[in-house]
Amino acid sequence: LWPEERKLMHELMKRQEEGFAWETKEAGNFKKEYFPPVKFPVVPHTPWVERNIPIPPGI
């Protein structure tokens, strides 16, 4: 990257610092005040596949 591009990238990362997950517990989570948890309605059902097809270890 050119020096100006590096400065721009640094500035953008500083502005969005709270958007990065610095610890494992933060990964994959949004702030609940912005994105409330979503519950998906699910109909009770019987799975059409009871177990996965075994794959030989050589593959």
N, CA, C and O atoms as a Tripos MOL2 file, in Angstrom:
@<TRIPOS>MOLECULE
protein
  236   235    59     0     0
PROTEIN
NO_CHARGES

@<TRIPOS>ATOM
      1 N           0.8350   -1.1940    0.0000 N.3       1 LEU1
      2 CA          0.0000    0.0000    0.0000 C.3       1 LEU1
      3 C           0.8740    1.2500    0.0000 C.2       1 LEU1
      4 O           1.9810    1.2700    0.5390 O.2       1 LEU1
      5 N           0.3380    2.2750   -0.6190 N.am      2 TRP2
      6 CA          1.0210    3.5620   -0.5960 C.3       2 TRP2
      7 C           0.9000    4.1530    0.8060 C.2       2 TRP2
      8 O          -0.0220    3.7970    1.5410 O.2       2 TRP2
      9 N           1.8180    5.0560    1.1960 N.am      3 PRO3
     10 CA          1.7500    5.6550    2.5370 C.3       3 PRO3
     11 C           0.3980    6.3080    2.8330 C.2       3 PRO3
     12 O          -0.1080    6.1900    3.9490 O.2       3 PRO3
     13 N          -0.1860    6.9850    1.8630 N.am      4 GLU4
     14 CA         -1.4860    7.6280    2.0900 C.3       4 GLU4
     15 C          -2.5900    6.5860    2.2960 C.2       4 GLU4
     16 O          -3.5170    6.8030    3.0750 O.2       4 GLU4
     17 N          -2.4840    5.4700    1.6010 N.am      5 GLU5
     18 CA         -3.4660    4.3980    1.7730 C.3       5 GLU5
     19 C          -3.3470    3.7840    3.1700 C.2       5 GLU5
     20 O          -4.3510    3.4480    3.7980 O.2       5 GLU5
     21 N          -2.1130    3.6410    3.6450 N.am      6 ARG6
     22 CA         -1.9050    3.1100    5.0030 C.3       6 ARG6
     23 C          -2.4870    4.0540    6.0460 C.2       6 ARG6
     24 O          -3.1100    3.6090    7.0100 O.2       6 ARG6
     25 N          -2.2840    5.3690    5.8560 N.am      7 LYS7
     26 CA         -2.8440    6.3560    6.7940 C.3       7 LYS7
     27 C          -4.3700    6.2830    6.7960 C.2       7 LYS7
     28 O          -4.9990    6.3270    7.8530 O.2       7 LYS7
     29 N          -4.9600    6.1710    5.6000 N.am      8 LEU8
     30 CA         -6.4140    6.0840    5.4990 C.3       8 LEU8
     31 C          -6.9260    4.8250    6.1980 C.2       8 LEU8
     32 O          -7.9020    4.8830    6.9450 O.2       8 LEU8
     33 N          -6.2750    3.6980    5.9580 N.am      9 MET9
     34 CA         -6.6790    2.4440    6.5890 C.3       9 MET9
     35 C          -6.5780    2.5450    8.1110 C.2       9 MET9
     36 O          -7.4700    2.0870    8.8250 O.2       9 MET9
     37 N          -5.5030    3.1370    8.6020 N.am     10 HIS10
     38 CA         -5.3250    3.3140   10.0470 C.3      10 HIS10
     39 C          -6.4450    4.1810   10.6130 C.2      10 HIS10
     40 O          -6.9980    3.8680   11.6670 O.2      10 HIS10
     41 N          -6.7790    5.2580    9.9270 N.am     11 GLU11
     42 CA         -7.8360    6.1620   10.3910 C.3      11 GLU11
     43 C          -9.1870    5.4470   10.4150 C.2      11 GLU11
     44 O          -9.9430    5.5790   11.3780 O.2      11 GLU11
     45 N          -9.4890    4.6990    9.3720 N.am     12 LEU12
     46 CA        -10.7660    3.9760    9.3250 C.3      12 LEU12
     47 C         -10.8470    2.9180   10.4210 C.2      12 LEU12
     48 O         -11.9030    2.7340   11.0260 O.2      12 LEU12
     49 N          -9.7450    2.2260   10.6800 N.am     13 MET13
     50 CA         -9.7520    1.2070   11.7340 C.3      13 MET13
     51 C          -9.9040    1.8430   13.1120 C.2      13 MET13
     52 O         -10.5610    1.2770   13.9860 O.2      13 MET13
     53 N          -9.2980    3.0190   13.3140 N.am     14 LYS14
     54 CA         -9.4440    3.7180   14.5950 C.3      14 LYS14
     55 C         -10.8960    4.1120   14.8230 C.2      14 LYS14
     56 O         -11.4130    3.9770   15.9320 O.2      14 LYS14
     57 N         -11.5550    4.5990   13.7730 N.am     15 ARG15
     58 CA        -12.9470    5.0380   13.9060 C.3      15 ARG15
     59 C         -13.8880    3.8720   14.2010 C.2      15 ARG15
     60 O         -14.8840    4.0410   14.9040 O.2      15 ARG15
     61 N         -13.5800    2.7030   13.6750 N.am     16 GLN16
     62 CA        -14.4560    1.5400   13.8170 C.3      16 GLN16
     63 C         -13.9250    0.5200   14.8230 C.2      16 GLN16
     64 O         -14.3050   -0.6500   14.7690 O.2      16 GLN16
     65 N         -13.0570    0.9450   15.7340 N.am     17 GLU17
     66 CA        -12.3930    0.0200   16.6560 C.3      17 GLU17
     67 C         -13.3660   -0.8510   17.4390 C.2      17 GLU17
     68 O         -13.0920   -2.0290   17.6740 O.2      17 GLU17
     69 N         -14.5040   -0.2820   17.8480 N.am     18 GLU18
     70 CA        -15.4480   -1.0660   18.6460 C.3      18 GLU18
     71 C         -16.1450   -2.1430   17.8220 C.2      18 GLU18
     72 O         -16.8020   -3.0200   18.3830 O.2      18 GLU18
     73 N         -16.0110   -2.0880   16.5100 N.am     19 GLY19
     74 CA        -16.6170   -3.1040   15.6580 C.3      19 GLY19
     75 C         -15.7810   -4.3650   15.5350 C.2      19 GLY19
     76 O         -16.2580   -5.3720   15.0110 O.2      19 GLY19
     77 N         -14.5460   -4.3290   16.0060 N.am     20 PHE20
     78 CA        -13.6640   -5.4920   15.9110 C.3      20 PHE20
     79 C         -13.7870   -6.3520   17.1630 C.2      20 PHE20
     80 O         -13.9870   -5.8340   18.2610 O.2      20 PHE20
     81 N         -13.6680   -7.6580   16.9970 N.am     21 ALA21
     82 CA        -13.6980   -8.5780   18.1330 C.3      21 ALA21
     83 C         -12.2660   -8.7900   18.6010 C.2      21 ALA21
     84 O         -11.4750   -9.4420   17.9190 O.2      21 ALA21
     85 N         -11.9350   -8.2430   19.7560 N.am     22 TRP22
     86 CA        -10.5740   -8.3690   20.2840 C.3      22 TRP22
     87 C         -10.4380   -9.5920   21.1720 C.2      22 TRP22
     88 O          -9.3250  -10.0510   21.4280 O.2      22 TRP22
     89 N         -11.5620  -10.1270   21.6470 N.am     23 GLU23
     90 CA        -11.5500  -11.3300   22.4740 C.3      23 GLU23
     91 C         -12.5220  -12.3420   21.8730 C.2      23 GLU23
     92 O         -13.4590  -11.9570   21.1730 O.2      23 GLU23
     93 N         -12.3140  -13.6060   22.1350 N.am     24 THR24
     94 CA        -13.1500  -14.6650   21.5740 C.3      24 THR24
     95 C         -14.6080  -14.4950   21.9670 C.2      24 THR24
     96 O         -15.4960  -14.7520   21.1550 O.2      24 THR24
     97 N         -14.8720  -14.0630   23.2020 N.am     25 LYS25
     98 CA        -16.2630  -13.9310   23.6600 C.3      25 LYS25
     99 C         -17.0170  -12.8470   22.9020 C.2      25 LYS25
    100 O         -18.2480  -12.8620   22.8800 O.2      25 LYS25
    101 N         -16.3100  -11.9080   22.2800 N.am     26 GLU26
    102 CA        -16.9590  -10.8340   21.5310 C.3      26 GLU26
    103 C         -17.2710  -11.2380   20.0960 C.2      26 GLU26
    104 O         -18.0880  -10.5910   19.4420 O.2      26 GLU26
    105 N         -16.6540  -12.2690   19.6080 N.am     27 ALA27
    106 CA        -16.8180  -12.6600   18.2050 C.3      27 ALA27
    107 C         -18.2440  -13.1190   17.9350 C.2      27 ALA27
    108 O         -18.8120  -13.8990   18.6990 O.2      27 ALA27
    109 N         -18.8080  -12.6340   16.8530 N.am     28 GLY28
    110 CA        -20.1320  -13.0680   16.4370 C.3      28 GLY28
    111 C         -21.2870  -12.4580   17.1950 C.2      28 GLY28
    112 O         -22.4160  -12.9260   17.0440 O.2      28 GLY28
    113 N         -21.0640  -11.4390   18.0010 N.am     29 ASN29
    114 CA        -22.1320  -10.8180   18.7740 C.3      29 ASN29
    115 C         -22.3230   -9.3640   18.3710 C.2      29 ASN29
    116 O         -21.3630   -8.6500   18.0820 O.2      29 ASN29
    117 N         -23.5910   -8.9390   18.3590 N.am     30 PHE30
    118 CA        -23.9120   -7.5370   18.1290 C.3      30 PHE30
    119 C         -24.4010   -6.9410   19.4370 C.2      30 PHE30
    120 O         -24.8800   -7.6650   20.3100 O.2      30 PHE30
    121 N         -24.2870   -5.6290   19.5800 N.am     31 LYS31
    122 CA        -24.8270   -4.9760   20.7700 C.3      31 LYS31
    123 C         -26.3470   -5.1140   20.7480 C.2      31 LYS31
    124 O         -26.9920   -4.8030   19.7470 O.2      31 LYS31
    125 N         -26.9140   -5.5840   21.8600 N.am     32 LYS32
    126 CA        -28.3470   -5.8570   21.9140 C.3      32 LYS32
    127 C         -29.1960   -4.6000   21.7580 C.2      32 LYS32
    128 O         -30.3420   -4.6900   21.3180 O.2      32 LYS32
    129 N         -28.6560   -3.4200   22.1110 N.am     33 GLU33
    130 CA        -29.4520   -2.1960   21.9510 C.3      33 GLU33
    131 C         -29.6220   -1.8080   20.4810 C.2      33 GLU33
    132 O         -30.5390   -1.0590   20.1440 O.2      33 GLU33
    133 N         -28.7600   -2.3050   19.6150 N.am     34 TYR34
    134 CA        -28.8740   -2.0290   18.1790 C.3      34 TYR34
    135 C         -29.5650   -3.1650   17.4340 C.2      34 TYR34
    136 O         -30.3740   -2.9220   16.5390 O.2      34 TYR34
    137 N         -29.2500   -4.3920   17.7960 N.am     35 PHE35
    138 CA        -29.7970   -5.5630   17.1140 C.3      35 PHE35
    139 C         -30.3440   -6.5310   18.1540 C.2      35 PHE35
    140 O         -29.5990   -7.3660   18.6670 O.2      35 PHE35
    141 N         -31.6430   -6.4350   18.4760 N.am     36 PRO36
    142 CA        -32.1940   -7.3640   19.4630 C.3      36 PRO36
    143 C         -32.1430   -8.8010   18.9390 C.2      36 PRO36
    144 O         -32.1810   -9.0200   17.7280 O.2      36 PRO36
    145 N         -32.0560   -9.7830   19.8450 N.am     37 PRO37
    146 CA        -32.0010  -11.1820   19.4150 C.3      37 PRO37
    147 C         -33.2400  -11.5510   18.5900 C.2      37 PRO37
    148 O         -34.3420  -11.0740   18.8630 O.2      37 PRO37
    149 N         -33.0510  -12.3880   17.6010 N.am     38 VAL38
    150 CA        -34.1390  -12.8190   16.7250 C.3      38 VAL38
    151 C         -34.4670  -14.2700   17.0310 C.2      38 VAL38
    152 O         -33.5770  -15.1180   17.1040 O.2      38 VAL38
    153 N         -35.7560  -14.5490   17.2090 N.am     39 LYS39
    154 CA        -36.1960  -15.9270   17.4240 C.3      39 LYS39
    155 C         -36.8830  -16.3920   16.1470 C.2      39 LYS39
    156 O         -37.7800  -15.7240   15.6330 O.2      39 LYS39
    157 N         -36.4540  -17.5400   15.6430 N.am     40 PHE40
    158 CA        -37.0320  -18.1000   14.4310 C.3      40 PHE40
    159 C         -38.0840  -19.1330   14.8100 C.2      40 PHE40
    160 O         -37.7780  -20.0930   15.5160 O.2      40 PHE40
    161 N         -39.3250  -18.9490   14.3480 N.am     41 PRO41
    162 CA        -40.3320  -19.9730   14.6390 C.3      41 PRO41
    163 C         -40.0240  -21.2470   13.8490 C.2      41 PRO41
    164 O         -39.6870  -21.1970   12.6660 O.2      41 PRO41
    165 N         -40.1450  -22.3760   14.5230 N.am     42 VAL42
    166 CA        -39.8300  -23.6620   13.8950 C.3      42 VAL42
    167 C         -40.9940  -24.6180   14.1240 C.2      42 VAL42
    168 O         -41.5350  -24.7060   15.2260 O.2      42 VAL42
    169 N         -41.3670  -25.3250   13.0730 N.am     43 VAL43
    170 CA        -42.4320  -26.3170   13.1660 C.3      43 VAL43
    171 C         -41.8130  -27.6340   13.6220 C.2      43 VAL43
    172 O         -40.7960  -28.0500   13.0670 O.2      43 VAL43
    173 N         -42.3980  -28.3030   14.6170 N.am     44 PRO44
    174 CA        -41.8630  -29.6020   15.0270 C.3      44 PRO44
    175 C         -41.8850  -30.5680   13.8340 C.2      44 PRO44
    176 O         -42.8750  -30.6410   13.1060 O.2      44 PRO44
    177 N         -40.8100  -31.2900   13.6450 N.am     45 HIS45
    178 CA        -40.7090  -32.1800   12.4860 C.3      45 HIS45
    179 C         -39.7880  -33.3520   12.7880 C.2      45 HIS45
    180 O         -39.0860  -33.3710   13.7990 O.2      45 HIS45
    181 N         -39.8060  -34.3230   11.8920 N.am     46 THR46
    182 CA        -38.9050  -35.4670   11.9650 C.3      46 THR46
    183 C         -37.8290  -35.2630   10.9080 C.2      46 THR46
    184 O         -38.1620  -35.0490    9.7420 O.2      46 THR46
    185 N         -36.5630  -35.3210   11.2680 N.am     47 PRO47
    186 CA        -35.5140  -35.1200   10.2650 C.3      47 PRO47
    187 C         -35.5650  -36.2080    9.1950 C.2      47 PRO47
    188 O         -35.8310  -37.3700    9.4990 O.2      47 PRO47
    189 N         -35.3130  -35.8320    7.9520 N.am     48 TRP48
    190 CA        -35.3600  -36.8070    6.8630 C.3      48 TRP48
    191 C         -34.0770  -37.6140    6.7710 C.2      48 TRP48
    192 O         -34.0410  -38.6330    6.0810 O.2      48 TRP48
    193 N         -33.0230  -37.1830    7.4500 N.am     49 VAL49
    194 CA        -31.7780  -37.9470    7.5090 C.3      49 VAL49
    195 C         -31.4770  -38.1790    8.9870 C.2      49 VAL49
    196 O         -31.2850  -37.2290    9.7470 O.2      49 VAL49
    197 N         -31.4400  -39.4280    9.3800 N.am     50 GLU50
    198 CA        -31.1910  -39.7430   10.7810 C.3      50 GLU50
    199 C         -29.7240  -39.5920   11.1630 C.2      50 GLU50
    200 O         -29.4130  -39.1940   12.2860 O.2      50 GLU50
    201 N         -28.8140  -39.9110   10.2280 N.am     51 ARG51
    202 CA        -27.3910  -39.7510   10.5120 C.3      51 ARG51
    203 C         -26.6590  -39.4670    9.2060 C.2      51 ARG51
    204 O         -27.1580  -39.7890    8.1280 O.2      51 ARG51
    205 N         -25.5040  -38.8790    9.3010 N.am     52 ASN52
    206 CA        -24.7060  -38.5480    8.1290 C.3      52 ASN52
    207 C         -24.0870  -39.7900    7.5050 C.2      52 ASN52
    208 O         -23.8760  -40.8020    8.1740 O.2      52 ASN52
    209 N         -23.8010  -39.6950    6.2200 N.am     53 ILE53
    210 CA        -23.1180  -40.7760    5.5160 C.3      53 ILE53
    211 C         -21.6630  -40.7820    5.9820 C.2      53 ILE53
    212 O         -21.0130  -39.7370    5.9390 O.2      53 ILE53
    213 N         -21.1270  -41.9320    6.4300 N.am     54 PRO54
    214 CA        -19.7300  -41.9580    6.8830 C.3      54 PRO54
    215 C         -18.7680  -41.7080    5.7140 C.2      54 PRO54
    216 O         -18.9370  -42.2670    4.6310 O.2      54 PRO54
    217 N         -17.7770  -40.8770    5.9450 N.am     55 ILE55
    218 CA        -16.7650  -40.5700    4.9350 C.3      55 ILE55
    219 C         -15.4680  -41.2400    5.3650 C.2      55 ILE55
    220 O         -15.0170  -41.0450    6.4940 O.2      55 ILE55
    221 N         -14.8620  -42.0290    4.4750 N.am     56 PRO56
    222 CA        -13.6080  -42.6940    4.8380 C.3      56 PRO56
    223 C         -12.5310  -41.6760    5.2070 C.2      56 PRO56
    224 O         -12.4920  -40.5970    4.6170 O.2      56 PRO56
    225 N         -11.6470  -41.9920    6.1780 N.am     57 PRO57
    226 CA        -10.6240  -41.0470    6.6250 C.3      57 PRO57
    227 C          -9.6350  -40.6310    5.5420 C.2      57 PRO57
    228 O          -8.9880  -39.5930    5.6840 O.2      57 PRO57
    229 N          -9.4940  -41.4020    4.4670 N.am     58 GLY58
    230 CA         -8.5290  -41.0640    3.4200 C.3      58 GLY58
    231 C          -8.9550  -39.8960    2.5550 C.2      58 GLY58
    232 O          -8.1370  -39.3690    1.8020 O.2      58 GLY58
    233 N         -10.1950  -39.4770    2.6350 N.am     59 ILE59
    234 CA        -10.6770  -38.3960    1.7610 C.3      59 ILE59
    235 C         -10.5140  -37.0610    2.4350 C.2      59 ILE59
    236 O         -10.8620  -36.0310    1.8580 O.2      59 ILE59
@<TRIPOS>BOND
     1     1     2 1
     2     2     3 1
     3     3     4 2
     4     3     5 am
     5     5     6 1
     6     6     7 1
     7     7     8 2
     8     7     9 am
     9     9    10 1
    10    10    11 1
    11    11    12 2
    12    11    13 am
    13    13    14 1
    14    14    15 1
    15    15    16 2
    16    15    17 am
    17    17    18 1
    18    18    19 1
    19    19    20 2
    20    19    21 am
    21    21    22 1
    22    22    23 1
    23    23    24 2
    24    23    25 am
    25    25    26 1
    26    26    27 1
    27    27    28 2
    28    27    29 am
    29    29    30 1
    30    30    31 1
    31    31    32 2
    32    31    33 am
    33    33    34 1
    34    34    35 1
    35    35    36 2
    36    35    37 am
    37    37    38 1
    38    38    39 1
    39    39    40 2
    40    39    41 am
    41    41    42 1
    42    42    43 1
    43    43    44 2
    44    43    45 am
    45    45    46 1
    46    46    47 1
    47    47    48 2
    48    47    49 am
    49    49    50 1
    50    50    51 1
    51    51    52 2
    52    51    53 am
    53    53    54 1
    54    54    55 1
    55    55    56 2
    56    55    57 am
    57    57    58 1
    58    58    59 1
    59    59    60 2
    60    59    61 am
    61    61    62 1
    62    62    63 1
    63    63    64 2
    64    63    65 am
    65    65    66 1
    66    66    67 1
    67    67    68 2
    68    67    69 am
    69    69    70 1
    70    70    71 1
    71    71    72 2
    72    71    73 am
    73    73    74 1
    74    74    75 1
    75    75    76 2
    76    75    77 am
    77    77    78 1
    78    78    79 1
    79    79    80 2
    80    79    81 am
    81    81    82 1
    82    82    83 1
    83    83    84 2
    84    83    85 am
    85    85    86 1
    86    86    87 1
    87    87    88 2
    88    87    89 am
    89    89    90 1
    90    90    91 1
    91    91    92 2
    92    91    93 am
    93    93    94 1
    94    94    95 1
    95    95    96 2
    96    95    97 am
    97    97    98 1
    98    98    99 1
    99    99   100 2
   100    99   101 am
   101   101   102 1
   102   102   103 1
   103   103   104 2
   104   103   105 am
   105   105   106 1
   106   106   107 1
   107   107   108 2
   108   107   109 am
   109   109   110 1
   110   110   111 1
   111   111   112 2
   112   111   113 am
   113   113   114 1
   114   114   115 1
   115   115   116 2
   116   115   117 am
   117   117   118 1
   118   118   119 1
   119   119   120 2
   120   119   121 am
   121   121   122 1
   122   122   123 1
   123   123   124 2
   124   123   125 am
   125   125   126 1
   126   126   127 1
   127   127   128 2
   128   127   129 am
   129   129   130 1
   130   130   131 1
   131   131   132 2
   132   131   133 am
   133   133   134 1
   134   134   135 1
   135   135   136 2
   136   135   137 am
   137   137   138 1
   138   138   139 1
   139   139   140 2
   140   139   141 am
   141   141   142 1
   142   142   143 1
   143   143   144 2
   144   143   145 am
   145   145   146 1
   146   146   147 1
   147   147   148 2
   148   147   149 am
   149   149   150 1
   150   150   151 1
   151   151   152 2
   152   151   153 am
   153   153   154 1
   154   154   155 1
   155   155   156 2
   156   155   157 am
   157   157   158 1
   158   158   159 1
   159   159   160 2
   160   159   161 am
   161   161   162 1
   162   162   163 1
   163   163   164 2
   164   163   165 am
   165   165   166 1
   166   166   167 1
   167   167   168 2
   168   167   169 am
   169   169   170 1
   170   170   171 1
   171   171   172 2
   172   171   173 am
   173   173   174 1
   174   174   175 1
   175   175   176 2
   176   175   177 am
   177   177   178 1
   178   178   179 1
   179   179   180 2
   180   179   181 am
   181   181   182 1
   182   182   183 1
   183   183   184 2
   184   183   185 am
   185   185   186 1
   186   186   187 1
   187   187   188 2
   188   187   189 am
   189   189   190 1
   190   190   191 1
   191   191   192 2
   192   191   193 am
   193   193   194 1
   194   194   195 1
   195   195   196 2
   196   195   197 am
   197   197   198 1
   198   198   199 1
   199   199   200 2
   200   199   201 am
   201   201   202 1
   202   202   203 1
   203   203   204 2
   204   203   205 am
   205   205   206 1
   206   206   207 1
   207   207   208 2
   208   207   209 am
   209   209   210 1
   210   210   211 1
   211   211   212 2
   212   211   213 am
   213   213   214 1
   214   214   215 1
   215   215   216 2
   216   215   217 am
   217   217   218 1
   218   218   219 1
   219   219   220 2
   220   219   221 am
   221   221   222 1
   222   222   223 1
   223   223   224 2
   224   223   225 am
   225   225   226 1
   226   226   227 1
   227   227   228 2
   228   227   229 am
   229   229   230 1
   230   230   231 1
   231   231   232 2
   232   231   233 am
   233   233   234 1
   234   234   235 1
   235   235   236 2
@<TRIPOS>SUBSTRUCTURE
     1 LEU1         2 RESIDUE 1 A LEU
     2 TRP2         6 RESIDUE 1 A TRP
     3 PRO3        10 RESIDUE 1 A PRO
     4 GLU4        14 RESIDUE 1 A GLU
     5 GLU5        18 RESIDUE 1 A GLU
     6 ARG6        22 RESIDUE 1 A ARG
     7 LYS7        26 RESIDUE 1 A LYS
     8 LEU8        30 RESIDUE 1 A LEU
     9 MET9        34 RESIDUE 1 A MET
    10 HIS10       38 RESIDUE 1 A HIS
    11 GLU11       42 RESIDUE 1 A GLU
    12 LEU12       46 RESIDUE 1 A LEU
    13 MET13       50 RESIDUE 1 A MET
    14 LYS14       54 RESIDUE 1 A LYS
    15 ARG15       58 RESIDUE 1 A ARG
    16 GLN16       62 RESIDUE 1 A GLN
    17 GLU17       66 RESIDUE 1 A GLU
    18 GLU18       70 RESIDUE 1 A GLU
    19 GLY19       74 RESIDUE 1 A GLY
    20 PHE20       78 RESIDUE 1 A PHE
    21 ALA21       82 RESIDUE 1 A ALA
    22 TRP22       86 RESIDUE 1 A TRP
    23 GLU23       90 RESIDUE 1 A GLU
    24 THR24       94 RESIDUE 1 A THR
    25 LYS25       98 RESIDUE 1 A LYS
    26 GLU26      102 RESIDUE 1 A GLU
    27 ALA27      106 RESIDUE 1 A ALA
    28 GLY28      110 RESIDUE 1 A GLY
    29 ASN29      114 RESIDUE 1 A ASN
    30 PHE30      118 RESIDUE 1 A PHE
    31 LYS31      122 RESIDUE 1 A LYS
    32 LYS32      126 RESIDUE 1 A LYS
    33 GLU33      130 RESIDUE 1 A GLU
    34 TYR34      134 RESIDUE 1 A TYR
    35 PHE35      138 RESIDUE 1 A PHE
    36 PRO36      142 RESIDUE 1 A PRO
    37 PRO37      146 RESIDUE 1 A PRO
    38 VAL38      150 RESIDUE 1 A VAL
    39 LYS39      154 RESIDUE 1 A LYS
    40 PHE40      158 RESIDUE 1 A PHE
    41 PRO41      162 RESIDUE 1 A PRO
    42 VAL42      166 RESIDUE 1 A VAL
    43 VAL43      170 RESIDUE 1 A VAL
    44 PRO44      174 RESIDUE 1 A PRO
    45 HIS45      178 RESIDUE 1 A HIS
    46 THR46      182 RESIDUE 1 A THR
    47 PRO47      186 RESIDUE 1 A PRO
    48 TRP48      190 RESIDUE 1 A TRP
    49 VAL49      194 RESIDUE 1 A VAL
    50 GLU50      198 RESIDUE 1 A GLU
    51 ARG51      202 RESIDUE 1 A ARG
    52 ASN52      206 RESIDUE 1 A ASN
    53 ILE53      210 RESIDUE 1 A ILE
    54 PRO54      214 RESIDUE 1 A PRO
    55 ILE55      218 RESIDUE 1 A ILE
    56 PRO56      222 RESIDUE 1 A PRO
    57 PRO57      226 RESIDUE 1 A PRO
    58 GLY58      230 RESIDUE 1 A GLY
    59 ILE59      234 RESIDUE 1 A ILE
